[in-house]
Amino acid sequence: MYILGLNAYHGDASAAIIHDGKLIAAVEEERFNRIKHCAGFPDQSIRFCLAAAGIGVDDLDHVGISRDPSAHLHKKVLFAASRAAKQGSAGLINQIKDRLGNAAKVRDLKSELARVCDVPKSRIRAQFHNVEHHRAHLASCFYVSPFEHAALLSIDGFGDFISTMWATGRGNEIEILGQVEYPHSVGIVYTATTQFLGFLHYGDEGKVMGLAPYGRPRFIEQFREIVRTEENGQFRLNLDYFRHHAEGVEMTWDGGSPVIGRIFSDRFAADFGPPREAGSALSDRERDIAASLQLRLEEVAFHVLNRLHEQTGLTDLGLAGGVAYNSVMNGKILLHTPFRRVFVQPAAGDSGTAVGVCYEIYKRGEHMLSAYTGPAFSNDEIRVALTNAKLEFDTYTDDDVTKRAAHDIASGKVVGWFQGSMEFGPRALGNRSIVVDPRRAEMKDILNDRIKKREPFRPFAPSILEERVGDYFEQTHPAPTMLMVYQVRPEKRSEIPAVTHVDGSGRLQTVSRQVNARYYQLIADFAALTGVPVLLNTSFNENEPIVCTPDHAIDCFLKTRMDALYIGNHAVRRNGEQA
């Protein structure tokens, strides 16, 4: 049985395909069309998934999307009517037209799929499904988890009128235990505050998470007023601080990338002062607002999680939703709740709902050990790309390529590392990475100046051999997809300063030989040279989506000031420098 899952008509459009419960491929559209957080319909992702499965669209048994226009319909209608009563009949008509237009797109998947595959609709025999958004999130973090019985939490902005949903999963069943409905959402609070702080692009919430350790939470009481916790794991927003419930917030993706209108209200500015202008200097106010926001997010999340544990008695947790990208929060779950094991789906945000759709239809699948579910390229294909680019290159054996790269890294070089299958989700995990020596504190500035061109307050991540985690970090729970932040042991912070954030933390990736043998060997070879089993790992890109193809990697290498590119078993060095 072949099942195709989609996230479409929303940010981070994606597709995934499974065969008899086995995940074959999962990819984001942005990696193909080079438009960050691309919305719309994932044309190229679908084509890749079908090619990876070796089938045509007429071989599909099921197709699903992580939106259900019928879900909570009565609540949507009541809310629209109450808002229209304040705005007048014209407001109601416009809302109904918008909702009908969106629903029509979501429901007409067959026509879109036929267009993408250039076949008549009659060729497509698959059954089509609309999967409620948060059920797709929950499925994505349970049915591919290592857990047979687990507590589950999806925590997001909004999807199908819900912001947060919690449940239990057992075998082939997910039982919903509770939810928080529109207009209340901690995701919305985080996005609104991110906008207020002058970070205006879709997906900029991670910047605020990186800024928070530079401040102190002196505004925490204000944020406790903005988000109020209630009994039974519930929470509510003080809606005076927001616009989305009363005026609506425009969201467009005409250029491919989503653009969200202003969410925070004038009350927000009245309490905190004028919004920061994008690009202007950061002050202590902005740092302290970020710190207060982050602390309140953690308090609310732990409030929900502790109630979930009380309801279930379980100590295994599956976590998904856009807020599950907050790796600082994730890293504290084991410290502030009774949960002992956590599985965070590597594409925890909306792109990962494509995987969730597949498994909500199929139910229990194989444990998703890795995020390496995208395109891979042979050494012959890479050789052709290098030759076409008129680049000189050396070719090494499997043993030598990691040793040569490790030597370059230990010598202070900035190395592009392009190997195997592309990662699914927002983190480069050693297959589409830029890697440098974490012992050199100056590497933060070098990467920002020569490659990344990003805010200097943002940290870089350590990749560490999984069996050495306890030597360097205060927690040892596996973090294979870079979605946990732990404290670096105080005695080790001076040893790896380039990956130690201002508060002594690191957003680590634990690397096992089983999951990624070549990246593991690269770190092991670096450790043999230096005694340090850690590399600084950042995504292979420059203000663009992570590179997907050899041509993308070559283009990025040429337009930045990387010193070397290791691409498959081939290596290119800047200005023809010899190994």
N, C-alpha and C positions, 0 to 999 in steps of 0.2 A: 504493500500500500504506500503510495506517494502522497504526501501532504505538503502543500505550499502555504506558508504563513506570511502575512504582510503587515507592515506598519505604513500607512499611506495617509495623504492629506493632512499631515502634521509634521513637525520638526523631526529630524533624524529618520527619514523614510528608509525602509529596510525590507529585506526578504530573507526567508529561511526555508529550507526544504529538508524533510526527513523521509526515510524509507524503512518501513516496518519498525519504527521506533528509534532508528539510528539517525543522528544528526549528520547530514552530508555537507551542508554549507549554510552559512549565515553571513550576510554582508550588508553594509550601509551604502546607500546611493551616493553619498558625498565622496566616497573613495574613487568612484568612477567618473563623476562629472565635475569633481574638484570644487564644488560649492558647499561651504561649511554648513552643517546641520540641514542639508537640503530637505525640503518638504515636497509635497506633490506625490506623484506616483513613481514607485521605484523600478522604472523600466529596465535599466541595465542590471540591477540586482537580480531581477527575475530571470533575465536571460542567463546570467552567470549561474544561478541556482539550477536551472534546467540543464545547462551544459555540464555542470559538475555532477549531476545525477545521471547524465547520459540519456536523457529522455526528452520527448517532445511534450508540448502543452496538452496534447490529447491523451497522454499517459497519466495525467494527474487524477487522483481519486477524490481529493478534497482540496479546497482553497478557502482560506479564512483571512479575516482582517480584524485588527484589535479595536474595533469600534462597533457599537450596537446602537443605532438610532432609536430603537424601541426600548432600551433599558431605562428604567425610572421615568418613563414618558409622562406619567401623570404629574410627577414632581416638576418636570421641566415646564409643562404647560401651566401649572399653577404659578410657578415662579415668573414665567414670561408674562402671564396675565397681571400679576401683582405689580411688576415693574412697568408694564404698559399703562396701568391705571395712573401711574405717576407721570408718565411721559406723554400720554395721549394715544389715540387710536393709530396714528401714523407710526409710533414706536412699535406697537404690537404687530402691525402689518409688516414692517421691515424685519422684525425678529422672526416672524413666521416664515417669511421669504428666505431669509438666511438659513434658518434651520432646515427648511425643506430642500434648499439647494445643496447643503452639506450632506443631508441624508440621502439624496438622490445619487450623489457621487459614491458614497460608501456602499450603497445597495447595488450599484451597477458595475460590479467588479468584472463580470463576464465580458462586457463590451471592452473595458480597458485591457483586460488580459488578451483578448483577441487582437486588439490593436498592437500591443507590445510584441506579440508573437507572429503578427502578420498572417493570421488565419481567420476564416469565417467563424462566427460564434457557434455554428453547428458542429464544429470539430471538437469543441470543448465539452467533455462529458462529466467533469468534476461536479461534486456537490459543493455548494457555496455556504459559508458560515459567517455570521457576525458574532464575534466574541466580545463580551463586555470588557472594557479596557483593563480594569483592575483584576478581573479573573485571568486575563492574559498575563499580567504581571505575576500574579500568584503562581500560575502554572509554570512560568519561566523559572521560578526559584524553588519549586518543589519537585516537579516531575523529572528534572535533570540533576537533582541534588543527590547526595549520598544517603539521604534520610528516608526511612520507611514511614516514619511517623514524626511530624514536626509542627511547631507553631510557625505561622506565616504572617508576614506584614508587607503590604504594598503602600508606600507613602510617596506622594507625588504632588504635582500642581493640581490639575484636574483631568479627568477622563470619564466620559459618560456620566457627568454630574456628581462624581464621587472624587474626593481627594485622598482618602485613606481607607484601607480595608484590611481587616485582620481575620485570620482563619486558622483552621488546622488542616493538615494534609495527612492522609493515611492511605497507603497503597495507591489505588486508582481514584480516590475521592478527595475533594476539597470541600470542607464545610465552612461557610461564612459565619463568623461570630459577631462581627460588628463593623461599622463604617462611619465615616464623617462625610457629610454631604456639602455640596455647594451652598453658600459661598465661603465655607470655612476651610482653610488650607494653610499648613505651614510652608508648603512649597511656594504658595503665592506670597507669603510674608517674606520669604528669602529673596524671591525675584523682585518684589517691590522695593525692598531695601537695597538690593544690588543696583537697581535703577537710580535710586536716590543718591547712592554713593558715586554715581557717574560712570558706571559700567553698563553700557546700554545694549550690548550685543547679546543675542540669544546664546545661552550657555555660559554667561560670564559669572555665574554664581560661584564657580570654583575659584575665581580670583578673590572673592570676598573671604572664602574659607582660608586662603593663603594669607590674606591681610590680617585676619583676626588675631593671630598670636602677637602682633606688634602693638595691640591695644590692651586696655583693661576694661572690664565690663561695667563701667560706671553708669550705663543707661539700662541696666538689667531690670529695674523696677518698671521703667516705661515699657519695655518689651513684655514684661509679665502682664501689663495692662493691655497691650496689643493682642497677645495670645493668652487666653485664660484656660487653664485646665479644669475639667469637670469630672464627675464620677464616671466609673465604668470605662475609663480610658478615653473619654471624649475630650474635645477641646473646641473652643469657639474664638473667633476673631472679634475684636472691637472694630466693627465695620466703619466707624467714623474715620479710620485711617486709610481707607481704600476706596477705589472707584469701581471695581469690577462688578460689584453686585448691583449698583444703582445706575451707573451710566454705561456699563459695558466697556470692554477694552478691545480695541481693534488689533487684530492679528492678521498680517498679510505675508505672502511669500511670492510676490510677483517676480522677484529676482532669484527665486530658488531658496534663499535663506529666510527663515522666519523673522519678522519684525513685530515686536509686541509694543503696543501703545503704553502710555504711562498708567501704572497701577496704583501708586500711592496718591493719597488725597492731599488737599491743602492743609488738613489737620496735621499730617505728618511733618510738613514744612513748618507749621506753626510751633510744633513742639521741639523740633530738632534744628531749626534754622533752614536757610536756603539750601536746595540740593546742590551738590558739588557739580561743577561744570566738567564734562568729560575732558580728560587730558590735563586738567589743572593739578597743581601740587596737592598732595595728600597732607592733611593736618591730623593732630591728635584726635579731633572730633570724629573724623572718618574711621580712624583705627579703632576708637573706642565703640563706635556704633557697630562696626564689624564684630568686635569681640563680644558685645552684648547680644547681638543677633545669634551668633554661633552658640553661645551658652544657652540662650532660650530655646533654640532648636533642639539641643541635646536634652534639656529638661523635659520638653514636651514629648520627644521620642521615647525617652526612658519611662515617662508616665504611661504611655501607651503600651510599651513592651512589658513593664512590670505587671500591668493589669492583664495582658495576654498570658503571661506566665501563671498568674493567679487562676485564670480561667481554665488553663490546660494542664498545668503541672509539668509541662514539657521543658526540656533543656536544650533541644535542638531547634534552631531558628533558620528559616528561609527568608531572605530580605530582597525586595525589589522596589522599583519606582525611582523616579528621578532623584528624590531626596537620598536614596541609597548610594548615590555617587558621593555623598558627603563622607569621605573616608575618615575624617577626624571623629565624627560621631560614631561611625562603625567601629573604630578602634577602641572606643570606650564602652562598648556594649557589654563585654565580658567583665568589666570593672564595676558597672553600675546596675546590672540586672542579673538574675539567676541563670541566664543562658550560658551554656558551656561550649557549644559549637555553633558556628554561624556560616551559612552558605550565602554569598552574595553573587547573584548572576552577573557574569563579567560585563554584559551590556544591560545593566540594571535599569536604565532609562527606557524611553519609548522605543528605541531601536530593538531592544530585547523582547518586546512584545511579539515580534514576528516569530521568535522561537516559542514563546508562550502559547500563541495561537495553535501552532503545530501540535503541541502536547496537550492542550486543552481538548483538542479533537481526538488525539490518539491515546492520551493518558500516559502512564509510566513509561519512561524511556531510559536510555543509558545515562550514567553519571557523566555530566559535562566536565571532564577533567581540565580542559583547556579552552582558550578563546581563539585557537588557530583554525578558523573555519572559512577563510577567504582564499583568494587566488594564490597559487604557487607557480614558480617558473623554473624550468630546467636550466642547467649550466649552459646548454647549447642555445636556448632562447636568450639568456643573459649575454652570452658571447656575441650574438648577432646585434643586440642593442648597443653594446660597447663599441663594436666595430662600426656600426652606423653613425655613432657619435664621434668617430675618429679619435678614440681615446686609447692610449697605450695601457696595457694591463698585464699583470702577472697571474698565473694560475697555479694553485697549490693543491696538495692532497687534503683529504678531510682532516688528518692530524695536524698538518702544517698550517692550515688556514686560521685555526683558533690560536695557535702559538704565535704566529706572525702578528695577528691582530692584538693579542694580549701584550706583546712587546711594544707595539706602537702606542697603545693606551698607556702603559707604564712609563713610556718616554714622554708623555705629556701631549700626545696628539689627540685631536678631535676626530673620531672615527664614525663614519656612517656604516650601519650594520643591517644588511638586507638579506634575509634568509627565509626559506620555507614558506609556509602559508601565512597570509596576512591575518592580523588579529581582528576580532569582532569586539566592538565597544570602543570607548574613548581612549584607552591606554595602549601605548606601544609596549609590548611585553617580550622584547628580545628578538623579534623578527622584522620589525620596521622601526629600528631604534637608532639613536645617536648615543654613543657610549664614550665616557671619559673616565679619568682617574679620580676617584672620590677623595683621595688623600690631599689633593691640591685645592686649597680654599679658593684660589683665583679662578677655578673652572666655572664658577657661577657667572662671574663677570665676562669671562671669555665666551661662554655659550650665548649669553644675552647680547653681547656686542657683535659677535661674528655670525651667529646662526639664528637665534630665536626671536630677537628684537621684541622682547616682551618686558612686562613690568619687573623691576629688580627685586621686589618683595616676594615674588613667587618662588617656592622651593622646587628643587629637583629631587628625583626619587632614587633610592638605593635598590639595586637588585642584589640579592644575597643567596648563597647556597643554603638550601632549606635546613640542612643539618647544623648550620652554624648560627642560626637566628638567635638562639639563647646567649651566644657569646657577645652579641652586639645590641640586642633589644631587650626591653623589660617584659615583653610578652612573646609567646612562641606559637600562638595559634596560626596555622598557615594563612598566607595572604598571597595566593598565586596570581591574582589579577589586579594587584596594586590598589585595592579598595579598603585598606586598613592603614591607619596611622598609629604607630607605637612610639614610645619614648626610647631614644637611643640611651644605652647605659652611659652614665656620666663619664666613666673612665675611657669610653671609646669615642667620645664626641670630637676630641682633638685629632683622632686617627682618621676620621672620615668627615672632615668639616664641610665638604662641598655638598653633602646630602643630609646634613643636620640643620634643621630649621631653627629659627631664632628662639623657639621655646624648647629646643632639645629633642624635637620629634623628627620622624622620617616616615614618608608614605612608601612603605617597602613593598617589594615583590619577592616572594620566596620562590626560588627556582629549583626544580627537581630534574634529575636526569630522565625520569620516566616521561615527563611532560614536554621538555624541550632539551634534548640531549646536546645539541650544538651550542646553545646559549649557556647551558650548564658548564660545558667544557671550556668555553671562553672565560667564564668567571673562575673556574678551577685553574686554568693556565695563568690567569692574572694573579691568583692567590699563590701559585707556585713561585712566581717572580717576586712578589711583594710581601707575602704573608697576610694579605688582606682579601677575604673572600667576597668582596663587594665591588660593584661597578655603579657609577652614576649612569642612569638610563633616562633619556628623554625621547619624546616622539620624533620620528624622522619627518620633519616638515619645517616650513618657515611661513607662518601666518597663512596656512592653507590646511586642508585635510591631510592626514597622515598618508604618505606615499603608498601606492598600491602596486604599480608595475615597475620593471626595471627602468623604463623611460622616465617615470616620475622621479625615481631615485637619482638617476643621472642628472636630470634637470636641477634638482635641489642641490646636489653636490656642486654643480658648476656655478650656480648663482649665489652660493654661500661660500664661507671660508673654512669648510671642513678640510682636514689634512689628508684623509684617506677614506676610500670607499671600499668596503668589503661586501661584495655582492655575489652570493653563491660562493663558489670556490675561486672567484676572481678578485683581484684587488687593483684599484687605481689609486695612485698617489698624486698629490698636488704638484704641478709643474714637472711631472715625470720623475720625481724623486725615487731613488732606488731603495729597496728594503734593506 
